[in-house]
């Protein structure tokens, strides 16, 4: 069953990205005078199915872990890039990028899947303290969202957020607190309450997450509570390993179905398809295409996008590489995952598999910190942070969005016995 779901997800990813290109023209739109080498196309069409088969083989019986969760999402990113490569008209070495992406993805999946075998010595907090911890996190969340709302409050629809978002400017400590509370602390508290069947505090955690929307005007903040509820519903009807796959497959299918409906209505605005298939999933693969093109003609960053490294060696680029890409291609701010930033941007296409492998080892270490915890708890507490990991640099996800703090919280949390499956 799992193998079928994995293959279906890979196929849906490719169909979705082709429809994204045909609808929005982001990678399919030709640039005058630039063509893809015919030699690259055949290899590219072989690469995507080959990687899907390889991934299915190593994931079909892999046990659940945080590393497994990440591997499913990275599978979609890599398969998607390998698929759109032959449609590209951007000027760079497509064959070299194709091989690099395949090796990077393979290395990443292998190290993430093997993370389930790692076991770390733990320092556990007292049970009485862990009982109070999620309530303390709720208080921290309430204080943070209150402070954020004092700096900015605009209760507007999603279509109008861009009129106000560029003017939002939080103090740096509050900016970090916003990201960490939304991505890590409140989801962790929500997962704790779900495991203990505390309905009202669970709802309070979701409400606080939603309250960040009028302060940050972020689509991410608007949909994060619904995403956690979606994950909770999936795990009630399927095994955790399959629930992760379905969290990708079902939205892709819904988005594709909506494309036919929205096209038939001739609205010209593809809200559901654009949000799910383009912004949520498509951009993660398209970013690899754009980063490969940009850094083919620009020097690698040598990790200078990281503040500490920047202070030592300086940097010719904006700290947010997405800003540099927006200036070069006028496609909007293309922040991207570790495949593009710690990989392509930092060391170039040739060496990217090595730095991606190292980044995967960091995630695998974090995964091992949760090896003693129930699958549902890990899935829910990491549900938002995983979305950050596939959309922003790993260094940003670890620090600005609190992934490193989540790993620590997992390590300190005592072993739980699921209430609906007593042992």
Long-range contacts (C-beta under 8 A, 24 or more apart in sequence): 1-242, 2-59, 2-60, 2-61, 2-241, 2-242, 2-245, 3-56, 3-60, 5-242, 5-245, 5-246, 5-249, 6-52, 6-55, 6-56, 6-59, 6-60, 6-75, 6-245, 7-52, 7-56, 8-249, 9-72, 9-75, 9-76, 9-245, 9-248, 9-249, 9-252, 10-48, 10-49, 10-52, 10-55, 10-56, 10-75, 10-76, 10-79, 11-52, 12-249, 12-252, 12-253, 12-256, 13-76, 13-79, 13-80, 13-83, 13-248, 13-252, 13-281, 13-285, 14-48, 14-79, 14-80, 14-83, 15-256, 16-252, 16-255, 16-256, 16-277, 16-281, 16-282, 17-80, 17-83, 17-84, 17-282, 17-285, 17-286, 18-83, 18-84, 18-87, 19-256, 19-259, 19-273, 19-277, 20-277, 20-278, 20-282, 20-286, 21-84, 21-87, 23-259, 23-270, 23-273, 23-278, 24-274, 24-278, 26-278, 26-282, 26-286, 26-331, 27-84, 27-87, 27-88, 27-90, 27-286, 27-289, 28-87, 29-89, 30-89, 31-89, 31-90, 31-91, 34-89, 34-90, 34-91, 35-89, 36-86, 36-87, 36-88, 36-89, 36-94, 37-94, 37-95, 39-95, 40-85, 40-86, 40-94, 40-95, 40-98, 41-86, 43-95, 43-98, 44-82, 44-83, 44-85, 44-86, 44-94, 44-98, 45-86, 47-82, 47-85, 47-98, 47-102, 48-79, 48-82, 48-83, 50-102, 51-78, 51-79, 51-82, 51-102, 51-105, 51-106, 52-79, 54-106, 54-109, 55-79, 55-105, 55-109, 58-109, 58-110, 58-113, 59-109, 59-113, 62-113, 62-116, 62-241, 63-116, 63-241, 64-116, 64-239, 64-240, 64-241, 64-244, 64-375, 64-378, 64-379, 65-115, 65-116, 65-367, 65-370, 65-371, 65-378, 66-115, 66-363, 66-366, 66-367, 66-370, 66-378, 66-382, 67-111, 67-112, 67-113, 67-114, 67-115, 67-116, 67-363, 67-364, 67-367, 68-112, 68-113, 68-116, 68-241, 68-244, 68-367, 69-244, 69-378, 69-379, 69-382, 69-386, 70-112, 70-363, 70-367, 70-386, 70-389, 70-390, 71-108, 71-109, 71-112, 71-113, 72-244, 72-245, 72-248, 73-248, 73-284, 73-386, 73-389, 73-390, 74-105, 74-108, 74-109, 74-112, 74-337, 74-339, 74-390, 75-105, 75-109, 76-248, 76-281, 76-284, 76-285, 77-105, 77-284, 77-285, 77-288, 77-337, 77-339, 77-390, 78-102, 78-104, 78-105, 78-108, 78-285, 78-339, 79-105, 79-285, 80-281, 80-282, 80-284, 80-285, 80-286, 81-285, 81-286, 81-288, 81-289, 83-285, 84-285, 84-286, 84-289, 85-289, 88-289, 88-293, 90-289, 90-290, 90-292, 90-293, 91-293, 91-296, 91-297, 92-292, 92-293, 92-296, 92-297, 93-296, 93-349, 96-349, 96-350, 97-288, 97-292, 97-344, 97-349, 100-343, 100-344, 100-349, 100-350, 100-352, 100-353, 101-288, 101-339, 103-353, 104-339, 104-343, 104-352, 104-353, 104-356, 104-357, 105-339, 107-353, 107-356, 107-357, 107-360, 108-339, 108-356, 108-357, 108-359, 108-360, 111-357, 111-360, 111-361, 111-364, 112-360, 112-363, 112-364, 112-367, 114-364, 115-363, 115-364, 115-365, 115-367, 115-368, 116-367, 116-371, 118-364, 118-365, 118-367, 118-368, 118-371, 119-368, 119-371, 120-368, 120-369, 120-371, 120-411, 122-369, 122-372, 122-411, 122-412, 123-411, 123-412, 124-412, 124-413, 124-414, 124-415, 125-412, 125-413, 125-414, 127-414, 130-192, 130-412, 130-413, 130-414, 133-189, 133-192, 134-188, 134-189, 134-192, 134-193, 134-201, 134-205, 135-189, 135-201, 137-185, 137-186, 137-188, 137-189, 138-186, 138-189, 138-201, 138-204, 138-205, 138-208, 140-181, 140-185, 141-181, 141-185, 141-186, 141-189, 141-205, 141-208, 141-209, 142-208, 144-174, 144-177, 144-178, 144-181, 145-181, 145-208, 145-211, 145-212, 145-215, 147-174, 147-177, 148-174, 148-178, 148-212, 148-215, 148-216, 149-211, 149-214, 149-215, 151-215, 152-214, 152-215, 152-216, 152-217, 153-214, 153-215, 154-214, 154-217, 155-214, 156-214, 156-217, 158-219, 158-222, 161-217, 161-218, 161-219, 164-217, 165-217, 165-218, 168-216, 168-217, 175-400, 176-399, 176-400, 178-212, 178-215, 178-216, 179-400, 179-401, 179-402, 180-400, 180-401, 180-402, 180-405, 181-212, 181-402, 182-209, 182-212, 182-220, 182-221, 182-224, 182-384, 182-401, 183-384, 183-385, 183-388, 183-401, 183-402, 183-403, 184-384, 184-385, 184-401, 184-402, 184-403, 184-405, 184-406, 184-409, 185-402, 185-405, 187-224, 187-228, 187-380, 187-381, 187-382, 187-383, 187-384, 187-385, 188-381, 188-406, 188-409, 190-228, 190-380, 190-381, 191-376, 191-377, 191-378, 191-380, 191-381, 192-377, 192-381, 194-232, 194-376, 194-377, 194-380, 195-374, 195-376, 195-377, 195-416, 195-418, 195-419, 196-419, 197-419, 219-275, 219-279, 220-387, 224-384, 227-383, 227-384, 227-387, 228-380, 228-383, 228-384, 231-379, 231-380, 231-383, 232-376, 232-380, 235-375, 235-376, 235-379, 240-375, 240-376, 240-379, 243-379, 244-379, 248-281, 251-276, 251-280, 251-281, 252-276, 252-277, 252-281, 283-334, 283-391, 284-336, 284-337, 284-390, 284-391, 286-334, 287-334, 287-335, 287-336, 287-337, 287-340, 288-336, 288-339, 288-340, 288-344, 290-325, 290-329, 290-331, 290-334, 290-336, 291-321, 291-325, 291-334, 291-336, 291-340, 291-341, 291-344, 291-345, 292-344, 292-349, 293-329, 294-324, 294-325, 294-328, 294-329, 294-345, 295-344, 295-345, 295-348, 295-349, 296-349, 300-345, 300-346, 300-347, 300-348, 301-345, 301-346, 302-346, 302-347, 303-342, 303-346, 305-341, 305-345, 305-346, 305-393, 305-395, 306-393, 306-395, 321-345, 321-393, 335-391, 335-392, 335-393, 335-396, 336-391, 336-392, 336-393, 337-389, 337-390, 337-391, 337-392, 337-393, 337-394, 338-389, 338-393, 338-394, 341-392, 341-393, 341-394, 342-393, 342-394, 342-395, 359-394, 362-394, 362-398, 363-389, 363-394, 365-407, 366-403, 366-404, 366-406, 366-407, 366-410, 369-407, 369-408, 369-410, 369-411, 370-407, 370-410, 370-411, 372-415, 373-410, 373-413, 373-415, 373-416, 374-416, 374-417, 374-418, 376-418, 377-416, 377-418, 378-410, 381-406, 381-409, 381-410, 382-406
